[in-house]
């Protein structure tokens, strides 16, 4: 270790969010120190669902193939009444962002994959390090740096300094407490028993939700023959009682799993809370350190990974001097609203899973049955269209213009179709690079790029990509990568947009849109957007 080194960024906490942040920073070329108080990454199952947006972030890191190899892709959910009849089926099939919307994973495997990838990158580049068995015990912030005191396993102390500190140290964040930042919100009165099983007898690939007022229960699939059960506990049931093997077997026997090997038994109380602020000077809160969500929507960890991707590219751009420090003000501005929308989604889903009475359950389930008879309503639930899409209203965006195309695309996560270029087939992001990309829509002539200077927005390190319809045979301009929309679905979905160029950020959100008929105005708006990061 190099305790005398000045680090551009230090990340505290090597859970999914900390490992994601550290890997992204290294990918963007930033020297990063990752600090974790435990000897290893987590060894027990915790989060069990990873969504399409998080897998896209794993793609940005470069580890998605390894992650997907140990994931159950594309599972759905069945909701059952107390009598055992299914009143709602969720079967999402769309892959708007390149991956299935719901996927089952094992957190110990996932974290180890991220740690191994980070360690391999550090060995190759020798610029980043991970210090495990090292605990942060003090934080002192000055105008130009953050000074940290770390304690190693042998009790010795190390002092390091960093330009920016990213706190990914969980719901009981030491950093958040040290800063005096409060978590506002509520805690569920209900307690839940989590049972993780090895070698399940139920090999169906979908979640089963038993909406029984007497004992709500979830059964969630996992990779490698695993399964998780979550049972709501009743008043008077004590933790020593419910975590006993006898109690677990009694509950599991109703689902044919009485003799299945049990990996973990744990009681949880769920929270819907958010930090009053996510930043203090040069210190940022990410994931559970900034917000806590009930698990009913499977979005707790996924929201943290969105935080990590949003913040990591901005830190890299500021540390490298390519964009100004005011860019960092957009982190919480962009993320806070969407996190709260996800928490609200989890609360609404909790009301479906935990009906307060038999009459409440009957009314709610009857309503879903009626809606399922209407094709548009059935598709709405089956395709998970109720999940709020990520969309920014303010932040690092060129939002001055009022054009319809700009209003529709700016602030949205750009779709990721399957494309082909020069015999190579893959997802769009594989051709966009690690930095910003200027992308033309299929209905846009590829020679539109010729109207822009070659050195346009040099700090953004632009990759120029033309997405083209399968039938487009026009030659591509020099310096532009042409990719062809393999299935044509993306081209059809984009037809109603004005021809033009989308400026896509490293986290794949659209920062600006330059329509063909008003290219210069769009360019000026981006110039102003960049200038605002310095003012």
Secondary structure, 3 states (H helix, E strand, C coil): CCCCCEEEEEEECCCHHHHHHHHHHHHCCCCEEEECCCCCCCCCCCCCEEEHHHHHHHHHHCCHHHHHCCCEECCCEEEECCCCCEEEEECCCCCCCCCCCEEECCHHHHHHHHHHHHHHHHHHHCCCEEECCEEEEEEEECCCCEEEEEEECCCCEEEEEEEEEEECCCCCCHHHHHHCCCEEEEEEEEEEEEEEECCCCCCCCCEEEECCCCCCEEEEECCCCCEEEEEECCCCCCHHHHCCHHHHHHHHHCCCCCCCCEEEEEEEEEEEEEECCCEECCEEECHHHCEECCHHHCCHHHHHHHHHHHHHHHHHHHHCCCCCHHHHHHHHHHHHHHHHHHHHHHHHHHHHHCCCCHHHHHHHHHHHHHHHCCHHHHHHHHCCCCCCCCECCCCCCCCCCCCHHHHHHCCEECCCCEEEECCEEEEHHHHCCCCCEEEECCCCCHHHHHHCCCCCCHHHCCEEEEEECCCCCCCCCCCCEEEEECCCHHHHHCCCCCCEEEEECCCCEEEEEEEHHHHHHHHHHHHHHHHHCCC
